[in-house]
């Protein structure tokens, strides 16, 4: 509700829903906090919403409350007691965040928790979480993530399993977990500027998330296993996509993420503009009281060609940084959980106003250094999209003798034998 209220206010300028959210948040603030009820939410989501309320209103109490909930998890008496014990690893309530070093428990709860904690760290300057968040991220990406960007291998608790335990047919990989991972990686990128986080975001967007909704947009996956026999009712009692679920979190999560995608395409730092996702769009980016207007035209990920046109009437000085996706840099993801069988980087072509440019990739970006951009300037970048073979770490027992095929950011997992079945 808090996030919806902020989105509604930003889109319309109307305060009707925002005032309801603030009234509710004020009540939560009266009840919970130091010296009051020391409980924490059983499903971590409020932290993200409180941060958005803070950023919208400037009221520090909402940020303070978000930080309280992050700090109190695994670190206090009087909350989430079940038979006299804390909720434990299932709700990431076993240790204070600063002492955690691996991803455990329910994967959706975890992804939202890490997202909220990253927000709090970025806005407060808190550094106590940094090492823990880095270790947890590496634990996931190096040992506990599917090639699709899906997380949460265990159906029993909808969460993380042991290292390298990534079964394909029983993978839970909830759509909401993919979304939570995207939210967290975007925040980690904004905090650090490291391209590896947007690589995970893109991989998850086109695979672990996108599989959760049909082309028609009216049927959904709750879990997203990588393999099916065409018989087992893996999707909350259905073999195939379903129009709805008793717990409707995944369909409505898809509905909120798709229209929010424009907010993930670009980022800024000073006069630098990061182009992180290649999706047809027109945008206005404020830089030092001037507006850079850009238009993207592309069929990505079907095709690797992207045209970026400058639309602003007045010249504006800016550095434009074009993200080179991990798959185009010969990196499936950070770490050695997955690797390409061939070692040749896909070709990249770049031109500015029709003039070919040498392609130099540094820290995952092609940087077009500070220059004056004006109307009718055009940048064209084209990524070769060969079909590539991907294999996983030898400790992933479920993938021994198997490989996957990729083209651009899209992956297809192959069994080593028989004709595939579909639901």
N, C-alpha and C positions, 0 to 999 in steps of 0.2 A: 504493500500500500504506500509506504514512504517513497519508494522509487517511482511508482505510478504518479504520485502527487507531484513530485518534482518534474517529471517529464511533462505532465499536463500543464503545469505552471510555465515551464520554459516554452512550450509550444503555443500556448494561448494567452499567457499573461493573466489568466484568471486564478483566483486564490481559493475557489470553493473547495476543491479536494485537498489543496495544500493546507488550508486551515484545519481540516479534519485530521490530517496526518500530524500536524503540530500539536493539536490538542491531545491526541493519543500519545505522542512522544513525551509531552510534558507530564502526563500521568505516569508513564514508565519511569521518567526521571525522578518523580516524587517517591516512587516505591522502591526503586533499585539504586544501589550505589553504596559507597563507603558509609558505614554506620547505619545502613538501612538493610533492606533485603539483599543478601549477598549472592543470590542465585544468578545463574547464567542461562541463556536460552538453550533448549534441548536441540534445536536445529538452527545452526548459526546463519542467520540472514539479516537480523536487525542491525548488525554493525555496519554493513554496507549502506543500508537505508539511513541510519543516523548520520553517517558521514555526508551523504548527499543533502540531508536537511541542513547540516552545518554549512556546507558550501553554498547553499541557496540563501540562507538567512544570516550567516555570520555569527550565529549564536553558539558560543564555545561550549555550552553545556551539552550539546548533542555530540560533539567530538569527544568531550570528556567521558560521556557515558559509553560511547563506542569503545574507547580505550579501557574503561573499567571492565567491560564484558570480555575483552581480549585478555587482559591481565588476570582476571579472576578465574579463567578456565584452568583447571588443574592446580589451583593455587589458593584454596580457601575452604573454610568450613561452611556448612549450611546450604549447599547447592547440589542439585541433581543426585540426591542420595537414593539409592535403590538397595533395599535390604541392608542399610547401614553403610553402603559403599558408594563412592563416586561412580558416575556413569562409565568412566574409564576410556579405553582406547576407542571404543565405538564412536564416542562423541569428542574425540581428541581432548579428553578431560583427565588424562592420566598424569600429565606433567605440565608445568607452566610452559608457554610457547617457547620462551627463550632457552628451555632445556630440551626441547624436542629436536630430533634429528632424522626422523623417518616418517613417511606417510602411512597412517594407520586408520582403521575404522571406516565409517561410512564415507564414501568418496564425495558425495554431493556436499554433505556437511563440511568436509575437509576443505574442498575448493572454495566455498563461501567464506570459511573461517580465514584461510590464508589470504583471500582477497581483502577482507575487512582489515586484517592485520597490516597488510601492505599499504592500504589507504591511511590507516592511523600513523604508521611509521613515516609515510611521505609528508603528511600534514603537520605532524608534531615534531619531527626531527628525531624521534625515538630510534635509537640504533640497536637496542637490546634484541629486537626480533631479527635483525638482518642475517646473522650467521645461521640461525635456525631455519629461516625461510629459504636461504640458499641451499642448505643441506637437504631439506625436504624436497625442494624442486629437483635437485640432482637425483635423489632417491627415486622419484617418480620417473623422470626422463631416462635415467640410465638403467632402470631395472623393472619398472612397474607400469609401463604404458604400452598400449598396442600400437601397431603401425598406423592405425587410423586416427590416433590421438585419443582413443577411448581409454578411460581409466575406471577401475573398479572391477576386478576380475571375479570376485566372489559373489555368487547369487545369494548365499545365505544371509549375509549382512550388507549386501549391496555396496561392497567396499573393497579395499585393497587386500591382496593376499601376500604370501611370502615373495621374496625376491625371485624374479624370473619365472614365476608361476603365472603363465599367460595362456590358458586353454582357449581354443577358438570356439568350440561348440557351446561351451557353458559360460562364455564371457558375459558378464552382466552389462558393463559399459553403458550405464544409463545415459540417456540423452541429456538430462539435467547435469550429469557429471561432466560431460563434454563442454557444456555451456559454462559451468563453474570453472573449468580449467582455462577456457578462453578468457573469462573475466580476470582470473588471476594473472595469466601471462601478459595480458595487456597492461595491467597495473605494474607488473615487474618491469616491462619495457619502459613505461613512462618514468619509472623511478631511476632506471639505470641507463637507458638508451641502448641496451644490448640487443642485437638483432635476433639472438637465439630464441627470445621469447615470442617474437612475432612469427618466427618459423613454426613454432608449436601452435600458435594461434591459427595460422593459415591451414596447417595440416589438419587440425581438429575441425575447423570451419567446413572444409570441403569433404570430410570423411566422417569422423565420429559424430559430428553434429548433423550434417546434412542428411545422413542416412535415417535420421529420426523422423523425417517428414516425406510424404510421397510427392511426386511431381505435381499432382493435382492440388496438394496442400490441404487435404481433408482427412487423411489417415496417417497414423503415427506409430513409431516404435517407442516403447518405454525402455527395454533393454535393446542392445544392438550387438548380438553375437556375430562373430566373423564367419560362422559356419552353421548350416542347418541341414537336417536330413529331409526336410519337407514334410515332416510328420509331427515332430514335437511341438507342443504349444508353449513356446518360449516367451511369447509376448503377453504376459499377464493373462494366460489362458487361451491365447489365439496363436495360430500359426500364420504369420503374416502381419501386416499393419492393421491397426484398429482405429475406429473413428473416435473412441473415447476410452477413458479408464476411470475406475472408482476414485483413484488418486490422480488428479488431472494435472500434476505439476509439469510433465513434459510437454504436452500440447501448448499450454499457455506460456511456457518458457520459450518455445519456438516462436510464438506470436510476438513476444517482446523483443527477442534478439534480432529477428530479420529486419524490422524497421529501424533498429538502432545501429545497424552496420555502418552507416555513414560516419558515425563517431569514432570508428576504429580505422578508417582509411588513412588519415593523415595525423601528423603530430608536429609540433613546433618547438623550437628552442632558440630564443633570440630571433635572428633573421633566417634561421634554418627551417626548411620545410621537409619533413620526412614523408615520402610517399610509400606507405606500408602495404597497402592492398590495391590490387589492380581490378577495379570494378567500374563500369561505365557510370559516370556521374558528372555533375557540375557543382563546384564548391567555391565559397568565398572564405579566405583565410586572412585574419587580421594580423599584420606584422608592423609593429611600431607606428600605429595609428594610420597605416595604409592597408589597403585590401588587395591581396593577390587573388585573382579569379582564375580558376583552372577548370578545364573540361577534360575528362578522360573518355576515350572511345576504345573499347576492346571487347573481344569475345572470350577473354580469359575466364575460366581455365580451359575452354575448348581450343583456344589458339593463344600463342604466346606473344602476339603483337599488341602493343599498347601505344596509342597516340595521345599525347598530352598537349592541349592547346592553351595558350595564355589569352585571357579575354579582357583583362583590365585596360581601361582607356589610358591611364597615366602610367608611365614606367615606374617600376618598383624594384629596389635592390633586394635580392634574396639568394640564398644558397639552396638549391633543390637537391635532395638526397633520394635516389631511387633505390628501393630495397631490391636486392638480388635474392630471390627465395633460396632457402637451403638446398632444395633439390637441384637448383641451377648452379650451386657451388659445390656439388658432389657430397653434400651432407644430408643424410636422411633426417637426423636430429642430432642434437648435442650428445656426446657419449658414443659408446660402441654397441648399443643394444641392437641397432639395425645398420646395415651397410649395403652399398651398391656393389654388385658383382663386377661391373666394369668400372674403370677409374677415369674415364674421359669426361671432363666437364662439358655440359651442353653449351653450344655456341651462343654468344650474346652479341647482338648488333645494336648500335646506338647512333642516332643522328640528331643534330640540332639545326633547325631551319634548313634541312636538306643536306647539311654537311656531315659526313661520317666522322665519328669520333672514336678515338682509342678507348677501349673499355678497361678501366682500372677499378677493381673492387677492393675496398678497404673497410674492414669491420662490417662486411655484409652489405655495403652501400656503394653505388656509383655516385660520386659527388660532383655536381655541376657548380663550381665555386662561384662566389658572390658576383653576380652580374645584374645588369638592369634588364628586367623582363618587361616586355611590352606587348600590346595587342598584336595578334597574328604570329607570335613566336610559337614554334612547334618543336616538341621533343618526341622522338619515336624510339622506342626500345622494343626489341624482339628477342624473346627467349626461345631457343630451339627446344622442342618437346619430344625427344625420342622415348620409345618404350624401354623401360629399364627393369632389370631384375634385382630384387631386394631379398637378402637373407638376414636372419636374425642371429643373435648370440647363441653359441652352442649350448649354453645352459638353459635355453628355452626349450624344454623337452618336447612341447607340443608342436614345435616347428621343425624338428629334425626331419630332413629329407624333403622339406617344402620350401617354396619361395613365393614371393609376391611380385606382381607386375605394377609398375607405376608409369604414368604419363603426366608430366607436370606435377601438380599437387595431388592428383587422384591416385588412389591405390586400389588394387584388386588382389585379394588373397586367394591363392590357388592351392588345392590339395594335390598330392602327388599322383592321384589315381583317377578314378571313376568319373562318369558323366555327372555334372552337378544337377541337383534337384532344386526346384523352387516351390515356395508355398503357394 
